[in-house]
């Protein structure tokens, strides 16, 4: 009985042939141009990380995002950090840039 089942499977797998054979040359250079265009439009997403804050701080940040009409907390924090850097003294700015370079190298 088991031989009957095996014979059917063997015959089916041997007789199958594809109806059409795919060839890249048939698609032409137009297809290649579309692929290149798609690859160029793909953006590299920045890596993200999480920051632990209290629930109250998270609520404050989310409220500010809503009131200011921003897209995300990331955008809000970016604006806040830029304004904080603008208010630094020259020595503090140099120290900030040095620390940022060190931390950026650490992450890579």
N, CA and C atoms as a LAMMPS dump frame, in Angstrom:
ITEM: TIMESTEP
0
ITEM: NUMBER OF ATOMS
324
ITEM: BOX BOUNDS ff ff ff
-5.0000000000000000e+02 5.0000000000000000e+02
-5.0000000000000000e+02 5.0000000000000000e+02
-5.0000000000000000e+02 5.0000000000000000e+02
ITEM: ATOMS id mol type element x y z
1 1 1 N 0.821 -1.192 0
2 1 2 C 0 0 0
3 1 3 C 0.867 1.259 0
4 2 1 N 1.924 1.251 0.793
5 2 2 C 2.788 2.426 0.838
6 2 3 C 3.539 2.618 -0.476
7 3 1 N 3.781 1.539 -1.231
8 3 2 C 4.446 1.658 -2.529
9 3 3 C 3.585 2.421 -3.521
10 4 1 N 2.29 2.26 -3.457
11 4 2 C 1.391 2.969 -4.363
12 4 3 C 1.466 4.479 -4.136
13 5 1 N 1.547 4.886 -2.894
14 5 2 C 1.639 6.308 -2.58
15 5 3 C 2.964 6.894 -3.062
16 6 1 N 4.031 6.191 -2.92
17 6 2 C 5.346 6.675 -3.339
18 6 3 C 5.438 6.807 -4.854
19 7 1 N 4.854 5.89 -5.596
20 7 2 C 4.931 5.929 -7.058
21 7 3 C 4.28 7.195 -7.6
22 8 1 N 3.158 7.582 -7.059
23 8 2 C 2.473 8.782 -7.535
24 8 3 C 3.314 10.034 -7.279
25 9 1 N 3.939 10.11 -6.14
26 9 2 C 4.756 11.276 -5.818
27 9 3 C 5.978 11.364 -6.727
28 10 1 N 6.598 10.25 -7.007
29 10 2 C 7.781 10.248 -7.865
30 10 3 C 7.431 10.662 -9.286
31 11 1 N 6.339 10.198 -9.816
32 11 2 C 5.932 10.538 -11.181
33 11 3 C 5.585 12.015 -11.308
34 12 1 N 4.926 12.564 -10.325
35 12 2 C 4.527 13.961 -10.388
36 12 3 C 5.74 14.89 -10.353
37 13 1 N 6.708 14.594 -9.539
38 13 2 C 7.857 15.483 -9.414
39 13 3 C 8.752 15.433 -10.644
40 14 1 N 8.815 14.345 -11.346
41 14 2 C 9.668 14.227 -12.528
42 14 3 C 9.064 14.915 -13.747
43 15 1 N 7.769 14.945 -13.857
44 15 2 C 7.115 15.456 -15.057
45 15 3 C 6.909 16.967 -15.042
46 16 1 N 7.108 17.633 -13.941
47 16 2 C 6.836 19.067 -13.87
48 16 3 C 7.955 19.867 -14.514
49 17 1 N 7.573 20.711 -15.436
50 17 2 C 8.494 21.624 -16.107
51 17 3 C 7.841 23.002 -16.131
52 18 1 N 8.608 24.059 -16.028
53 18 2 C 8.017 25.392 -16.075
54 18 3 C 7.49 25.713 -17.468
55 19 1 N 6.387 26.46 -17.508
56 19 2 C 5.802 26.844 -18.795
57 19 3 C 6.644 27.922 -19.471
58 20 1 N 7.095 28.886 -18.693
59 20 2 C 7.901 29.978 -19.235
60 20 3 C 9.21 30.059 -18.462
61 21 1 N 10.252 30.422 -19.159
62 21 2 C 11.547 30.6 -18.523
63 21 3 C 11.784 32.098 -18.385
64 22 1 N 12.164 32.513 -17.196
65 22 2 C 12.395 33.925 -16.925
66 22 3 C 13.767 34.34 -17.431
67 23 1 N 13.803 35.465 -18.116
68 23 2 C 15.066 36.005 -18.591
69 23 3 C 15.093 37.497 -18.312
70 24 1 N 16.153 37.962 -17.699
71 24 2 C 16.278 39.39 -17.405
72 24 3 C 16.421 40.214 -18.666
73 25 1 N 16.993 39.631 -19.688
74 25 2 C 17.203 40.355 -20.939
75 25 3 C 15.884 40.731 -21.597
76 26 1 N 14.854 39.919 -21.397
77 26 2 C 13.556 40.209 -21.99
78 26 3 C 12.912 41.443 -21.372
79 27 1 N 13.231 41.734 -20.126
80 27 2 C 12.636 42.874 -19.452
81 27 3 C 13.21 44.191 -19.953
82 28 1 N 14.423 44.202 -20.389
83 28 2 C 15.027 45.403 -20.948
84 28 3 C 15.636 46.304 -19.902
85 29 1 N 16.219 47.377 -20.382
86 29 2 C 16.91 48.306 -19.489
87 29 3 C 15.935 49.166 -18.698
88 30 1 N 14.692 49.278 -19.174
89 30 2 C 13.696 50.064 -18.461
90 30 3 C 13.463 49.487 -17.067
91 31 1 N 13.424 48.166 -16.988
92 31 2 C 13.239 47.492 -15.705
93 31 3 C 14.424 47.761 -14.784
94 32 1 N 15.638 47.715 -15.324
95 32 2 C 16.835 47.984 -14.524
96 32 3 C 16.837 49.416 -14.007
97 33 1 N 16.38 50.352 -14.838
98 33 2 C 16.315 51.749 -14.411
99 33 3 C 15.335 51.922 -13.257
100 34 1 N 14.213 51.205 -13.319
101 34 2 C 13.234 51.296 -12.238
102 34 3 C 13.814 50.755 -10.941
103 35 1 N 14.555 49.667 -11.035
104 35 2 C 15.17 49.084 -9.836
105 35 3 C 16.166 50.067 -9.227
106 36 1 N 16.991 50.683 -10.062
107 36 2 C 17.973 51.647 -9.561
108 36 3 C 17.282 52.838 -8.915
109 37 1 N 16.171 53.279 -9.516
110 37 2 C 15.44 54.416 -8.983
111 37 3 C 14.863 54.082 -7.606
112 38 1 N 14.336 52.876 -7.463
113 38 2 C 13.781 52.451 -6.179
114 38 3 C 14.878 52.385 -5.126
115 39 1 N 16.039 51.864 -5.49
116 39 2 C 17.139 51.759 -4.534
117 39 3 C 17.611 53.131 -4.078
118 40 1 N 17.586 54.114 -4.984
119 40 2 C 18.015 55.457 -4.615
120 40 3 C 17.02 56.12 -3.678
121 41 1 N 15.719 55.828 -3.862
122 41 2 C 14.711 56.502 -3.049
123 41 3 C 14.593 55.918 -1.651
124 42 1 N 15.112 54.735 -1.438
125 42 2 C 15.067 54.156 -0.096
126 42 3 C 15.971 54.958 0.83
127 43 1 N 15.426 55.33 1.937
128 43 2 C 16.19 56.126 2.891
129 43 3 C 16.751 55.22 3.971
130 44 1 N 17.924 55.569 4.414
131 44 2 C 18.525 54.854 5.53
132 44 3 C 17.877 55.381 6.805
133 45 1 N 17.22 54.5 7.517
134 45 2 C 16.621 54.916 8.775
135 45 3 C 17.697 55.052 9.835
136 46 1 N 17.564 56.112 10.607
137 46 2 C 18.499 56.287 11.706
138 46 3 C 18.193 55.25 12.773
139 47 1 N 19.233 54.777 13.404
140 47 2 C 19.024 53.842 14.502
141 47 3 C 18.414 54.602 15.666
142 48 1 N 17.551 53.934 16.381
143 48 2 C 16.922 54.589 17.522
144 48 3 C 17.287 53.85 18.804
145 49 1 N 17.103 54.54 19.887
146 49 2 C 17.348 53.968 21.202
147 49 3 C 16.248 54.459 22.127
148 50 1 N 16.153 53.881 23.277
149 50 2 C 15.118 54.307 24.216
150 50 3 C 15.764 55.014 25.402
151 51 1 N 14.997 55.916 25.98
152 51 2 C 15.443 56.66 27.155
153 51 3 C 14.38 56.468 28.224
154 52 1 N 14.803 56.089 29.401
155 52 2 C 13.846 55.893 30.489
156 52 3 C 13.561 57.225 31.166
157 53 1 N 12.289 57.555 31.239
158 53 2 C 11.849 58.757 31.95
159 53 3 C 10.652 58.372 32.809
160 54 1 N 10.334 59.236 33.75
161 54 2 C 9.168 58.964 34.595
162 54 3 C 7.893 59.136 33.77
163 55 1 N 6.816 58.599 34.274
164 55 2 C 5.529 58.689 33.576
165 55 3 C 5.11 60.149 33.448
166 56 1 N 5.361 60.935 34.49
167 56 2 C 5 62.351 34.456
168 56 3 C 5.772 63.084 33.357
169 57 1 N 7.058 62.801 33.234
170 57 2 C 7.872 63.428 32.185
171 57 3 C 7.393 63.004 30.805
172 58 1 N 7.052 61.739 30.641
173 58 2 C 6.538 61.257 29.354
174 58 3 C 5.242 61.967 28.999
175 59 1 N 4.372 62.165 29.986
176 59 2 C 3.114 62.881 29.744
177 59 3 C 3.368 64.332 29.364
178 60 1 N 4.341 64.968 30.019
179 60 2 C 4.685 66.351 29.684
180 60 3 C 5.184 66.45 28.247
181 61 1 N 6.064 65.534 27.864
182 61 2 C 6.608 65.556 26.505
183 61 3 C 5.515 65.323 25.469
184 62 1 N 4.649 64.359 25.715
185 62 2 C 3.564 64.085 24.775
186 62 3 C 2.594 65.26 24.681
187 63 1 N 2.353 65.945 25.799
188 63 2 C 1.491 67.128 25.782
189 63 3 C 2.111 68.241 24.951
190 64 1 N 3.417 68.454 25.127
191 64 2 C 4.105 69.482 24.337
192 64 3 C 4.07 69.157 22.844
193 65 1 N 4.225 67.902 22.499
194 65 2 C 4.167 67.493 21.095
195 65 3 C 2.802 67.836 20.513
196 66 1 N 1.742 67.563 21.275
197 66 2 C 0.388 67.846 20.797
198 66 3 C 0.141 69.342 20.659
199 67 1 N 0.53 70.103 21.665
200 67 2 C 0.282 71.548 21.658
201 67 3 C 1.064 72.239 20.549
202 68 1 N 2.311 71.845 20.359
203 68 2 C 3.158 72.488 19.353
204 68 3 C 2.921 71.943 17.949
205 69 1 N 2.154 70.88 17.826
206 69 2 C 1.851 70.309 16.512
207 69 3 C 3.044 69.626 15.868
208 70 1 N 3.882 69.016 16.67
209 70 2 C 5.054 68.32 16.144
210 70 3 C 4.691 66.88 15.799
211 71 1 N 5.562 66.227 15.046
212 71 2 C 5.296 64.855 14.627
213 71 3 C 5.621 63.831 15.702
214 72 1 N 6.657 64.087 16.485
215 72 2 C 7.074 63.078 17.456
216 72 3 C 7.837 63.729 18.602
217 73 1 N 8.046 62.947 19.631
218 73 2 C 8.839 63.398 20.773
219 73 3 C 10.287 63.602 20.343
220 74 1 N 10.734 62.81 19.381
221 74 2 C 12.1 62.955 18.869
222 74 3 C 12.308 64.353 18.296
223 75 1 N 11.321 64.831 17.552
224 75 2 C 11.417 66.178 16.976
225 75 3 C 11.451 67.23 18.078
226 76 1 N 10.621 67.059 19.091
227 76 2 C 10.596 67.988 20.22
228 76 3 C 11.939 68.012 20.933
229 77 1 N 12.473 66.838 21.223
230 77 2 C 13.761 66.77 21.916
231 77 3 C 14.881 67.354 21.065
232 78 1 N 14.806 67.183 19.758
233 78 2 C 15.796 67.785 18.87
234 78 3 C 15.781 69.298 18.961
235 79 1 N 14.575 69.869 18.947
236 79 2 C 14.454 71.325 19.051
237 79 3 C 14.926 71.827 20.413
238 80 1 N 14.568 71.101 21.455
239 80 2 C 14.991 71.511 22.799
240 80 3 C 16.503 71.444 22.963
241 81 1 N 17.114 70.399 22.425
242 81 2 C 18.569 70.278 22.557
243 81 3 C 19.284 71.336 21.724
244 82 1 N 18.746 71.665 20.548
245 82 2 C 19.358 72.722 19.73
246 82 3 C 19.309 74.061 20.448
247 83 1 N 18.179 74.37 21.076
248 83 2 C 18.088 75.649 21.789
249 83 3 C 18.999 75.657 23.014
250 84 1 N 19.165 74.504 23.657
251 84 2 C 20.071 74.429 24.807
252 84 3 C 21.514 74.633 24.368
253 85 1 N 21.895 74.055 23.225
254 85 2 C 23.263 74.214 22.712
255 85 3 C 23.506 75.665 22.312
256 86 1 N 22.496 76.314 21.752
257 86 2 C 22.647 77.723 21.363
258 86 3 C 22.915 78.616 22.571
259 87 1 N 22.416 78.242 23.733
260 87 2 C 22.591 79.05 24.94
261 87 3 C 23.883 78.745 25.689
262 88 1 N 24.675 77.792 25.215
263 88 2 C 25.937 77.456 25.875
264 88 3 C 26.997 78.519 25.593
265 89 1 N 27.956 78.624 26.51
266 89 2 C 29.101 79.5 26.261
267 89 3 C 30.014 78.817 25.244
268 90 1 N 31.004 79.552 24.755
269 90 2 C 31.912 78.992 23.748
270 90 3 C 32.669 77.775 24.283
271 91 1 N 33.139 77.861 25.525
272 91 2 C 33.854 76.723 26.118
273 91 3 C 32.932 75.511 26.279
274 92 1 N 31.705 75.769 26.686
275 92 2 C 30.744 74.676 26.854
276 92 3 C 30.391 74.041 25.509
277 93 1 N 30.309 74.866 24.451
278 93 2 C 30.023 74.333 23.114
279 93 3 C 31.144 73.415 22.638
280 94 1 N 32.389 73.815 22.902
281 94 2 C 33.532 72.98 22.518
282 94 3 C 33.475 71.655 23.274
283 95 1 N 33.19 71.732 24.568
284 95 2 C 33.085 70.515 25.376
285 95 3 C 31.928 69.636 24.889
286 96 1 N 30.8 70.266 24.543
287 96 2 C 29.636 69.532 24.032
288 96 3 C 29.98 68.798 22.737
289 97 1 N 30.621 69.497 21.805
290 97 2 C 30.97 68.881 20.519
291 97 3 C 31.942 67.716 20.711
292 98 1 N 32.891 67.886 21.622
293 98 2 C 33.851 66.814 21.902
294 98 3 C 33.146 65.591 22.486
295 99 1 N 32.273 65.819 23.449
296 99 2 C 31.536 64.71 24.064
297 99 3 C 30.638 64.009 23.046
298 100 1 N 30.008 64.789 22.181
299 100 2 C 29.122 64.202 21.17
300 100 3 C 29.913 63.333 20.202
301 101 1 N 31.097 63.797 19.793
302 101 2 C 31.944 62.994 18.902
303 101 3 C 32.339 61.678 19.56
304 102 1 N 32.692 61.751 20.832
305 102 2 C 33.089 60.54 21.561
306 102 3 C 31.921 59.554 21.629
307 103 1 N 30.746 60.047 21.966
308 103 2 C 29.575 59.174 22.078
309 103 3 C 29.156 58.61 20.722
310 104 1 N 29.277 59.419 19.663
311 104 2 C 28.947 58.929 18.318
312 104 3 C 29.889 57.806 17.898
313 105 1 N 31.176 57.961 18.204
314 105 2 C 32.147 56.916 17.863
315 105 3 C 31.886 55.644 18.655
316 106 1 N 31.455 55.795 19.899
317 106 2 C 31.156 54.644 20.745
318 106 3 C 30.015 53.809 20.169
319 107 1 N 29.031 54.458 19.609
320 107 2 C 27.842 53.776 19.081
321 107 3 C 28.127 53.028 17.792
322 108 1 N 29.153 53.44 17.061
323 108 2 C 29.444 52.797 15.772
324 108 3 C 30.236 51.584 15.92
